[in-house]
């Protein structure tokens, strides 16, 4: 079969690539084209566009980046018509991909959505569009299946793809030597995988570094972003280690983590963390009106309670981060309660292999 796949950020690219790998086993005649990144390309997908050419985030940023997004919407739509896929697979990237779902349905192309938009968190009316424009939805959070099914969406929980990623991870045997790190305790700083996140998050993280002289801080950098974004850390003498987040977490004693997929990854590595997030005042004001959930971190959302502390917008400041790190490093009881919460989250995720499950469902081979 001919598969057209669309993802719009690094994590989606990683999960899409793993799905391609699984589809090649389920369907040996498969070919792939679409919008993705380096991971998808390495698995043999022909890239019609790289996601980093399109990426914008935040309400204000989307307004100013509208023309760019519109340009790529038209480019991908034309590409789909030319490629004539048997199925369109959308991976995360809700705003862009919902428009592509509507387009595909008008051309009678089956639409499968892997990692659907978080409509349970805000603007729940969008769930009706998901029902209208998709043939099947594959959920990666345990509570999502019941939510979507309630609205008549054909949805199934397939497990969380991070479990597969972490299961296959092998720590580098000479991680410290390779990156010229000492053997002092590591506090990991994860400022995000998007340009706007790093710009908004990194500076406050760096301001707490001098207050912990007995630890070494390591910034988890991503190479697909401009290295200049990390220059404040380098100027302060703080190590930036690129594309080795799992190795950093494997060795970390604690972490300051930008809200997103990384919060769950940190929990699965059982690293005590404080979750942080800050965006433009305009984006925050709009988001505050729209968000309908009590938490922003995946860890707390899956557990249905506070497992990790969340510092958002004005509460994300050096004083609050320092207080939380002192708790994580100094209180055995506090750390123990968090680790118990991590165990609860891990149990709720189950044991399914998400990529294989989705591949088998798409190709009709699921048993």
KEDO-556011 format. One record per residue: x, y, z of N, C-alpha, C in turn; residue in one letter. Coordinates in steps of 0.05 Angstrom, whole numbers, padded with zeros to 5 digits, always signed. Example, Ala and Ser with C-alpha at 12.3 -4.5 7.8 and 13.67 -1.06 7.14 Angstrom:
KEDO-556011
+00264-00114+00156+00246-00090+00156+00264-00066+00156a/+00257-00045+00142+00273-00021+00143+00258+00001+00157s/
//
This chain:
KEDO-556011
+00017-00024+00000+00000+00000+00000+00017+00025+00000x/+00005+00047-00008+00019+00073-00009+00009+00089+00015x/+00028+00096+00032+00022+00111+00056+00032+00139+00055x/+00014+00158+00061+00023+00186+00064+00022+00193+00093x/+00044+00202+00105+00046+00207+00133+00053+00237+00138x/+00039+00249+00158+00045+00277+00164+00050+00280+00194x/+00073+00289+00201+00079+00297+00229+00093+00324+00229x/+00092+00338+00252+00101+00365+00252+00121+00374+00273x/+00133+00354+00287+00153+00361+00306+00171+00337+00312x/+00191+00341+00328+00212+00320+00332+00200+00294+00344x/+00183+00297+00365+00172+00273+00377+00154+00258+00358x/+00138+00273+00343+00120+00260+00323+00136+00246+00301x/+00159+00259+00293+00177+00247+00274+00188+00220+00284x/+00195+00219+00309+00206+00195+00321+00185+00173+00321x/+00160+00180+00330+00139+00160+00331+00130+00151+00303x/+00129+00170+00284+00122+00163+00257+00143+00144+00245x/+00168+00149+00251+00190+00131+00240+00187+00103+00251x/+00180+00100+00276+00176+00074+00288+00152+00060+00276x/+00132+00076+00269+00108+00064+00256+00115+00055+00228x/+00131+00070+00214+00140+00062+00187+00155+00035+00189x/+00172+00033+00209+00188+00009+00212+00169-00015+00216x/+00148-00011+00233+00128-00033+00238+00111-00039+00213x/+00104-00018+00198+00088-00022+00175+00103-00037+00153x/+00129-00033+00152+00145-00048+00132+00145-00078+00138x/+00140-00085+00163+00138-00114+00170+00110-00124+00164x/+00090-00108+00171+00062-00116+00166+00054-00116+00136x/+00067-00097+00121+00060-00094+00093+00086-00091+00077x/+00095-00114+00067+00122-00114+00053+00122-00099+00027x/+00098-00091+00016+00097-00076-00009+00094-00046-00003x/+00097-00037+00022+00091-00010+00029+00111+00010+00018x/+00101+00034+00011+00117+00057+00004+00107+00081+00020x/+00125+00100+00025+00119+00122+00043+00127+00149+00032x/+00110+00169+00035+00116+00196+00028+00101+00214+00047x/+00111+00239+00050+00097+00257+00068+00114+00279+00080x/+00104+00291+00101+00118+00312+00116+00128+00300+00142x/+00154+00302+00147+00165+00291+00171+00193+00303+00176x/+00210+00287+00188+00237+00296+00193+00258+00275+00188x/+00280+00278+00201+00303+00261+00196+00298+00232+00202x/+00283+00227+00224+00277+00199+00232+00261+00185+00210x/+00240+00199+00200+00224+00187+00179+00240+00182+00154x/+00257+00202+00147+00273+00199+00124+00292+00175+00126x/+00303+00171+00149+00321+00148+00153+00307+00121+00150x/+00281+00121+00155+00265+00097+00152+00254+00093+00123x/+00262+00111+00105+00255+00108+00077+00231+00124+00068x/+00221+00143+00084+00199+00159+00074+00210+00182+00057x/+00199+00186+00034+00207+00209+00017+00194+00234+00028x/+00211+00253+00036+00201+00278+00048+00193+00298+00027x/+00167+00306+00028+00157+00327+00011+00162+00354+00025x/+00165+00354+00051+00172+00377+00067+00183+00368+00094x/+00202+00383+00104+00213+00377+00131+00197+00394+00151x/+00189+00381+00173+00171+00395+00192+00183+00421+00203x/+00210+00422+00205+00222+00446+00216+00218+00471+00198x/+00211+00466+00173+00206+00489+00155+00179+00502+00162x/+00161+00486+00175+00134+00495+00179+00129+00504+00208x/+00145+00494+00227+00138+00495+00255+00134+00524+00265x/+00111+00529+00277+00106+00553+00293+00090+00543+00318x/+00092+00558+00340+00077+00550+00364+00069+00575+00379x/+00048+00572+00396+00037+00595+00410+00017+00610+00394x/-00003+00621+00406-00025+00634+00391-00014+00658+00375x/+00002+00675+00388+00013+00699+00374+00031+00691+00351x/+00048+00670+00357+00066+00661+00336+00051+00650+00312x/+00029+00636+00317+00013+00624+00295+00001+00647+00278x/-00007+00669+00291-00018+00691+00276+00002+00702+00256x/+00027+00706+00266+00047+00718+00249+00058+00697+00229x/+00055+00671+00235+00066+00651+00217+00044+00639+00199x/+00021+00652+00198-00002+00640+00183+00004+00636+00154x/+00017+00656+00141+00023+00653+00113+00041+00629+00107x/+00060+00625+00124+00078+00602+00120+00063+00576+00123x/+00046+00574+00143+00031+00550+00147+00012+00545+00124x/-00001+00566+00114-00019+00564+00092-00005+00554+00067x/+00019+00564+00063+00035+00555+00040+00041+00525+00040x/+00048+00515+00064+00054+00486+00066+00028+00469+00066x/+00006+00480+00076-00019+00466+00073-00025+00460+00044x/-00022+00481+00028-00028+00478-00001-00008+00459-00014x/+00017+00461-00006+00038+00444-00017+00032+00415-00012x/+00026+00409+00014+00020+00381+00022-00005+00370+00009x/-00026+00387+00007-00050+00379-00006-00046+00371-00035x/-00031+00387-00049-00024+00381-00077-00008+00356-00079x/+00010+00352-00060+00027+00329-00060+00011+00303-00056x/-00009+00305-00038-00026+00282-00033-00041+00274-00058x/-00052+00293-00072-00067+00288-00096-00049+00275-00117x/-00024+00284-00118-00005+00273-00138+00003+00244-00130x/+00007+00240-00105+00017+00214-00095-00005+00193-00095x/-00030+00201-00091-00053+00183-00090-00049+00160-00070x/-00047+00167-00044-00043+00146-00024-00067+00128-00020x/-00062+00104-00010-00084+00086-00002-00095+00094+00026x/-00078+00107+00041-00086+00116+00068-00069+00140+00076x/-00081+00158+00091-00067+00181+00102-00064+00176+00132x/-00039+00177+00142-00034+00173+00171-00025+00200+00182x/-00040+00210+00201-00034+00235+00214-00022+00229+00242x/+00000+00242+00249+00013+00237+00274+00015+00264+00290x/-00001+00266+00311-00001+00289+00328-00006+00315+00312x/+00005+00338+00319+00006+00362+00303-00023+00371+00295x/-00040+00374+00316-00068+00377+00313-00078+00399+00294x/-00069+00424+00297-00080+00445+00280-00076+00440+00251x/-00053+00433+00243-00046+00428+00215-00060+00402+00205x/-00058+00381+00221-00068+00355+00212-00098+00353+00211x/-00112+00368+00227-00142+00367+00225-00151+00379+00199x/-00137+00399+00189-00143+00411+00163-00137+00390+00141x/-00116+00375+00145-00109+00354+00125-00129+00332+00126x/-00140+00326+00149-00160+00305+00152-00185+00312+00136x/-00194+00338+00140-00217+00347+00125-00213+00346+00095x/-00189+00354+00087-00182+00354+00058-00183+00325+00047x/-00171+00307+00062-00170+00279+00053-00198+00267+00050x/-00215+00273+00069-00242+00261+00068-00258+00271+00044x/-00253+00296+00036-00267+00306+00012-00258+00291-00013x/-00234+00279-00011-00223+00264-00034-00225+00234-00029x/-00241+00226-00009-00246+00198-00004-00221+00181+00002x/-00202+00194+00016-00178+00181+00025-00181+00173+00054x/-00179+00147+00061-00181+00139+00089-00161+00153+00107x/-00171+00162+00131-00155+00178+00149-00152+00163+00176x/-00127+00157+00183-00120+00144+00208-00104+00164+00225x/-00113+00170+00249-00100+00190+00266-00086+00176+00289x/-00059+00177+00289-00043+00166+00310-00033+00189+00328x/-00039+00188+00354-00034+00209+00373-00052+00233+00367x/-00078+00231+00373-00097+00251+00365-00094+00277+00381x/-00106+00299+00371-00105+00325+00386-00117+00322+00414x/-00106+00337+00432-00115+00336+00460-00140+00352+00465x/-00161+00344+00451-00187+00359+00452-00200+00357+00479x/-00192+00336+00494-00202+00333+00522-00192+00356+00540x/-00170+00369+00532-00158+00390+00548-00170+00417+00542x/-00176+00422+00517-00188+00449+00511-00203+00447+00484x/-00223+00463+00482-00240+00465+00458-00251+00437+00450x/-00266+00425+00468-00276+00398+00464-00295+00396+00440x/-00305+00418+00430-00322+00417+00406-00307+00405+00382x/-00281+00407+00383-00265+00396+00360-00268+00366+00357x/-00277+00353+00379-00281+00324+00377-00301+00316+00356x/-00320+00333+00350-00340+00327+00329-00327+00327+00302x/-00307+00344+00298-00292+00344+00272-00275+00319+00270x/-00264+00310+00292-00248+00285+00291-00266+00262+00283x/-00291+00261+00295-00310+00240+00287-00317+00242+00257x/-00320+00266+00247-00328+00270+00220-00306+00263+00200x/-00281+00270+00206-00260+00269+00186-00241+00246+00189x/-00243+00229+00210-00225+00207+00213-00240+00180+00211x/-00225+00160+00202-00236+00133+00202-00229+00117+00227x/-00205+00124+00238-00196+00110+00262-00176+00127+00277x/-00179+00127+00303-00161+00143+00321-00146+00123+00339x/-00120+00127+00342-00103+00110+00359-00093+00127+00382x/-00102+00121+00405-00096+00138+00429-00071+00127+00443x/-00055+00145+00455-00031+00137+00469-00032+00143+00499x/-00054+00155+00508-00058+00160+00537-00082+00143+00546x/-00080+00130+00568-00100+00110+00577-00128+00120+00579x/-00132+00146+00586-00158+00157+00591-00171+00167+00565x/-00156+00168+00543-00167+00180+00518-00188+00163+00504x/-00185+00137+00505-00204+00120+00490-00232+00124+00500x/-00236+00125+00526-00263+00129+00536-00274+00156+00529x/-00257+00176+00529-00266+00203+00522-00276+00204+00493x/-00259+00194+00474-00266+00195+00446-00290+00177+00440x/-00291+00154+00452-00313+00135+00447-00340+00147+00455x/-00339+00162+00477-00364+00176+00486-00376+00194+00465x/-00359+00205+00448-00369+00223+00427-00372+00209+00400x/-00371+00183+00400-00376+00168+00375-00352+00165+00357x/-00328+00172+00367-00304+00169+00351-00295+00140+00353x/-00286+00128+00330-00274+00101+00331-00246+00104+00341x/-00242+00098+00366-00217+00102+00380-00208+00077+00395x/-00182+00074+00396-00171+00051+00411-00145+00059+00424x/-00141+00052+00450-00116+00056+00464-00096+00035+00454x/-00073+00043+00445-00054+00025+00433-00028+00022+00449x/-00027+00035+00473-00003+00036+00488+00012+00062+00482x/+00033+00067+00497+00048+00092+00493+00074+00087+00479x/+00079+00100+00457+00104+00095+00441+00130+00100+00456x/+00129+00116+00477+00153+00121+00492+00164+00095+00505x/+00145+00077+00512+00153+00052+00524+00172+00036+00506x/+00165+00036+00480+00182+00022+00460+00209+00036+00458x/+00209+00063+00457+00234+00078+00454+00252+00072+00478x/+00242+00073+00502+00258+00069+00525+00267+00040+00528x/+00250+00021+00520+00257-00007+00521+00281-00013+00503x/+00283+00001+00481+00305-00004+00462+00330+00013+00468x/+00328+00030+00487+00350+00048+00494+00373+00032+00507x/+00397+00037+00497+00421+00026+00509+00439+00049+00518x/+00445+00052+00544+00462+00075+00552+00490+00073+00541x/+00501+00096+00534+00528+00097+00523+00547+00089+00546x/+00565+00070+00542+00583+00061+00564+00603+00082+00573x/+00608+00102+00556+00627+00123+00564+00615+00150+00561x/+00590+00153+00571+00575+00178+00568+00590+00201+00580x/+00600+00198+00604+00614+00220+00618+00640+00228+00602x/+00656+00209+00595+00680+00215+00581+00675+00227+00553x/+00655+00216+00539+00648+00226+00512+00640+00255+00512x/+00627+00264+00534+00617+00291+00535+00632+00309+00555x/+00655+00299+00564+00673+00314+00581+00659+00323+00606x/+00644+00304+00619+00630+00310+00644+00645+00299+00667x/+00642+00311+00690+00653+00300+00715+00634+00280+00726x/+00640+00268+00749+00622+00249+00761+00607+00261+00784x/+00605+00287+00785+00587+00300+00805+00558+00293+00797x/+00539+00295+00816+00511+00289+00809+00501+00308+00787x/+00486+00296+00768+00476+00312+00745+00447+00321+00751x/+00443+00347+00746+00416+00358+00745+00410+00364+00716x/+00391+00351+00705+00385+00354+00677+00366+00378+00672x/+00373+00394+00652+00356+00416+00644+00345+00410+00616x/+00319+00407+00614+00306+00401+00589+00288+00424+00580x/+00299+00443+00564+00284+00467+00557+00265+00464+00534x/+00262+00440+00523+00243+00436+00501+00256+00429+00475x/+00240+00423+00455+00251+00415+00429+00243+00434+00407x/+00230+00456+00415+00222+00477+00395+00237+00503+00401x/+00241+00518+00380+00256+00544+00383+00243+00562+00404x/+00217+00565+00403+00204+00584+00421+00205+00574+00450x/+00204+00548+00454+00206+00537+00481+00233+00543+00493x/+00254+00537+00478+00281+00542+00488+00285+00571+00495x/+00276+00589+00477+00278+00617+00482+00264+00626+00508x/+00241+00614+00512+00225+00622+00536+00234+00609+00562x/+00246+00585+00560+00250+00568+00584+00278+00569+00594x/+00298+00571+00577+00326+00565+00585+00337+00585+00606x/+00331+00610+00603+00344+00630+00620+00338+00626+00649x/+00313+00621+00656+00307+00616+00685+00321+00591+00695x/+00323+00571+00679+00337+00546+00687+00366+00553+00694x/+00379+00570+00677+00407+00577+00682+00411+00593+00707x/+00391+00609+00715+00394+00626+00738+00396+00610+00764x/+00387+00585+00765+00389+00570+00790+00416+00555+00792x/+00431+00553+00770+00455+00537+00770+00475+00545+00792x/+00481+00571+00796+00501+00578+00817+00493+00570+00845x/+00468+00564+00849+00458+00558+00876+00462+00529+00884x/+00473+00513+00865+00478+00484+00870+00506+00477+00861x/+00526+00487+00876+00554+00484+00868+00564+00455+00869x/+00550+00438+00883+00559+00410+00885+00548+00392+00863x/+00532+00403+00846+00520+00388+00824+00531+00399+00798x/+00528+00383+00776+00534+00394+00750+00508+00394+00734x/+00502+00416+00721+00478+00419+00705+00485+00413+00676x/+00468+00398+00663+00471+00390+00635+00446+00396+00620x/+00449+00413+00599+00426+00420+00582+00423+00399+00561x/+00398+00389+00558+00392+00370+00536+00385+00386+00511x/+00404+00388+00493+00400+00403+00468+00390+00385+00446x/+00378+00397+00426+00370+00382+00402+00383+00395+00377x/+00395+00379+00361+00412+00389+00339+00396+00401+00316x/+00370+00396+00315+00355+00407+00292+00348+00437+00297x/+00354+00447+00321+00351+00475+00327+00377+00490+00323x/+00375+00516+00319+00399+00533+00316+00415+00532+00342x/+00440+00524+00340+00457+00521+00364+00460+00547+00379x/+00455+00570+00366+00457+00596+00379+00437+00598+00402x/+00415+00583+00401+00395+00584+00423+00407+00576+00449x/+00428+00559+00448+00440+00549+00473+00464+00565+00482x/+00470+00587+00468+00494+00603+00475+00494+00614+00503x/+00470+00621+00514+00471+00631+00542+00482+00610+00562x/+00476+00584+00557+00487+00563+00574+00517+00560+00570x/+00526+00560+00545+00554+00557+00539+00571+00580+00550x/+00560+00604+00549+00574+00627+00560+00577+00626+00590x/+00558+00611+00603+00559+00608+00632+00576+00583+00640x/+00587+00570+00620+00604+00547+00625+00588+00521+00631x/+00563+00520+00622+00545+00497+00627+00545+00480+00602x/+00548+00454+00606+00549+00435+00584+00522+00433+00570x/+00523+00434+00544+00500+00427+00527+00506+00402+00512x/+00491+00381+00517+00495+00355+00505+00473+00350+00485x/+00480+00347+00460+00459+00346+00438+00451+00317+00433x/+00424+00314+00429+00412+00289+00420+00419+00265+00437x/+00422+00269+00463+00428+00247+00482+00411+00249+00507x/+00386+00257+00503+00368+00262+00526+00366+00237+00543x/+00363+00214+00531+00359+00190+00547+00384+00183+00563x/+00407+00187+00552+00432+00183+00567+00433+00202+00591x/+00426+00227+00586+00426+00247+00607+00407+00238+00630x/+00383+00230+00622+00363+00222+00643+00372+00196+00657x/+00386+00179+00643+00396+00154+00654+00414+00160+00678x/+00430+00182+00675+00449+00189+00696+00440+00211+00715x/+00417+00223+00710+00409+00247+00725+00399+00240+00753x/+00404+00258+00771+00394+00257+00799+00368+00271+00802x/+00364+00292+00786+00339+00308+00786+00338+00323+00759x/+00315+00335+00753+00312+00348+00727+00292+00371+00729x/+00297+00392+00713+00278+00413+00708+00269+00410+00680x/+00242+00405+00676+00233+00395+00650+00210+00413+00640x/+00213+00422+00615+00192+00437+00602+00169+00418+00596x/+00145+00427+00602+00121+00410+00598+00119+00400+00570x/+00112+00375+00567+00110+00362+00541+00117+00332+00544x/+00124+00320+00522+00130+00291+00523+00153+00285+00542x/+00171+00304+00545+00195+00299+00562+00188+00294+00591x/+00165+00304+00601+00157+00299+00629+00152+00270+00633x/+00139+00257+00614+00133+00229+00616+00159+00212+00613x/+00176+00220+00594+00202+00207+00591+00218+00208+00617x/+00218+00231+00630+00233+00234+00655+00221+00216+00676x/+00195+00214+00677+00182+00196+00697+00189+00167+00692x/+00189+00159+00666+00195+00131+00660+00224+00124+00666x/+00241+00144+00666+00269+00140+00675+00272+00143+00706x/+00249+00149+00718+00248+00151+00748+00267+00172+00759x/+00267+00195+00745+00283+00218+00754+00264+00238+00767x/+00269+00245+00792+00252+00266+00805+00253+00292+00789x/+00231+00305+00785+00230+00328+00767+00211+00350+00777x/+00217+00374+00767+00197+00396+00770+00190+00404+00741x/+00165+00406+00736+00155+00412+00709+00150+00442+00707x/+00160+00454+00685+00158+00483+00682+00147+00490+00655x/+00135+00514+00653+00126+00523+00627+00120+00553+00628x/+00128+00566+00606+00123+00595+00603+00121+00601+00573x/+00102+00618+00567+00098+00626+00539+00094+00656+00538x/+00088+00668+00515+00083+00696+00514+00058+00703+00530x/+00057+00727+00542+00033+00735+00557+00007+00733+00541x/+00008+00739+00516-00016+00738+00499-00025+00709+00497x/-00006+00690+00490-00013+00662+00487-00023+00651+00514x/-00011+00659+00536-00019+00649+00562-00047+00657+00569x/-00054+00683+00564-00081+00693+00570-00102+00678+00555x/-00097+00673+00529-00117+00658+00513-00118+00629+00523x/-00095+00617+00527-00094+00589+00536-00108+00584+00562x/-00105+00603+00580-00117+00601+00607-00148+00600+00605x/-00159+00614+00585-00188+00614+00581-00198+00588+00569x/-00180+00575+00553-00189+00552+00538-00184+00525+00552x/-00162+00523+00567-00154+00497+00579-00174+00488+00600x/-00183+00463+00598-00204+00452+00615-00194+00431+00634x/-00168+00427+00637-00157+00407+00654-00142+00420+00677x/-00138+00404+00699-00125+00415+00723-00095+00415+00721x/-00083+00399+00703-00054+00397+00701-00045+00400+00672x/-00019+00406+00669-00008+00408+00642+00012+00385+00636x/+00023+00373+00656+00043+00352+00651+00029+00325+00647x/+00041+00309+00629+00029+00283+00623+00030+00265+00648x/+00050+00268+00664+00051+00251+00688+00027+00255+00706x/+00020+00280+00711-00003+00286+00728-00029+00279+00715x/-00031+00284+00688-00055+00278+00674-00061+00248+00674x/-00041+00232+00670-00045+00203+00670-00052+00193+00698x/-00039+00203+00718-00044+00195+00745-00071+00206+00755x/-00080+00228+00744-00105+00240+00753-00102+00255+00779x/-00077+00261+00786-00071+00276+00811-00043+00288+00808x/-00035+00305+00828-00009+00316+00826+00012+00297+00836x/+00029+00288+00818+00052+00272+00824+00077+00289+00824x/+00079+00308+00805+00101+00326+00802+00091+00355+00805x/+00108+00372+00814+00100+00401+00817+00102+00414+00790x/+00083+00431+00784+00082+00446+00759+00085+00476+00765x/+00105+00488+00753+00110+00517+00756+00104+00530+00729x/+00082+00545+00728+00072+00556+00703+00073+00586+00703x/+00082+00598+00681+00083+00626+00676+00096+00642+00698x/+00082+00657+00715+00095+00674+00735+00107+00657+00758x/+00096+00634+00763+00108+00617+00784+00133+00603+00775x/+00139+00604+00749+00164+00593+00738+00185+00615+00741x/+00199+00615+00763+00220+00635+00769+00242+00621+00785x/+00265+00633+00787+00288+00620+00800+00283+00612+00829x/+00268+00628+00844+00262+00622+00872+00247+00596+00874x/+00225+00594+00859+00208+00570+00861+00222+00545+00851x/+00238+00548+00829+00252+00525+00819+00273+00516+00839x/+00287+00534+00852+00307+00528+00872+00294+00513+00895x/+00271+00523+00905+00257+00510+00927+00250+00481+00920x/+00240+00477+00896+00232+00450+00888+00256+00432+00884x/+00277+00442+00873+00301+00425+00870+00312+00417+00898x/+00312+00435+00917+00321+00429+00944+00304+00406+00956x/+00278+00407+00950+00260+00385+00960+00267+00359+00946x/+00271+00360+00920+00277+00335+00905+00304+00323+00913x/+00323+00340+00920+00350+00330+00927+00353+00324+00956x/+00336+00338+00973+00341+00336+01002+00321+00321+01018x/+00297+00315+01007+00277+00302+01023+00272+00274+01012x/+00280+00254+01027+00275+00226+01019+00246+00220+01017x/+00230+00231+01035+00201+00226+01035+00188+00238+01010x/+00196+00263+01004+00184+00277+00981+00191+00262+00955x/+00216+00254+00953+00225+00240+00929+00211+00213+00927x/+00209+00199+00950+00196+00173+00950+00167+00174+00941x/+00152+00194+00950+00124+00197+00941+00122+00201+00911x/+00141+00217+00900+00141+00221+00871+00147+00195+00856x/+00166+00180+00866+00173+00155+00852+00150+00135+00854x/+00135+00135+00876+00111+00118+00878+00090+00126+00857x/+00088+00153+00853+00070+00163+00832+00079+00154+00805x/+00105+00154+00800+00116+00144+00774+00108+00115+00770x/+00109+00099+00791+00102+00070+00788+00073+00067+00781x/+00056+00084+00792+00027+00084+00786+00023+00091+00757x/+00037+00111+00747+00034+00119+00719+00043+00097+00700x/+00066+00084+00707+00076+00062+00691+00056+00039+00689x/+00043+00033+00710+00024+00011+00710+00000+00019+00693x/-00009+00044+00694-00032+00052+00678-00026+00051+00648x/-00001+00055+00640+00006+00055+00612+00005+00027+00599x/+00007+00006+00615+00005-00021+00604+00030-00030+00591x/+00027-00052+00576+00051-00066+00564+00050-00067+00533x/+00030-00054+00521+00027-00056+00492+00050-00042+00477x/+00057-00053+00453+00076-00040+00436+00061-00023+00416x/+00061+00003+00419+00043+00021+00404+00048+00019+00374x/+00073+00020+00365+00079+00020+00337+00068-00005+00323x/+00074-00028+00335+00065-00053+00324+00034-00055+00324x/+00022-00046+00345-00007-00047+00348-00020-00030+00326x/-00010-00006+00322-00022+00012+00302-00017+00000+00274x/+00006-00009+00268+00013-00020+00242-00006-00044+00236x/-00010-00061+00255-00028-00084+00250-00057-00076+00247x/-00065-00056+00261-00093-00046+00258-00098-00033+00231x/-00078-00018+00222-00081-00005+00196-00081-00025+00173x/-00065-00046+00176-00063-00066+00154-00082-00089+00158x/-00098-00088+00179-00119-00108+00184-00107-00134+00194x/-00084-00134+00207-00071-00158+00216-00072-00161+00246x/-00087-00143+00260-00087-00144+00289-00103-00169+00299x/-00092-00182+00318-00106-00205+00330-00112-00200+00359x/
//
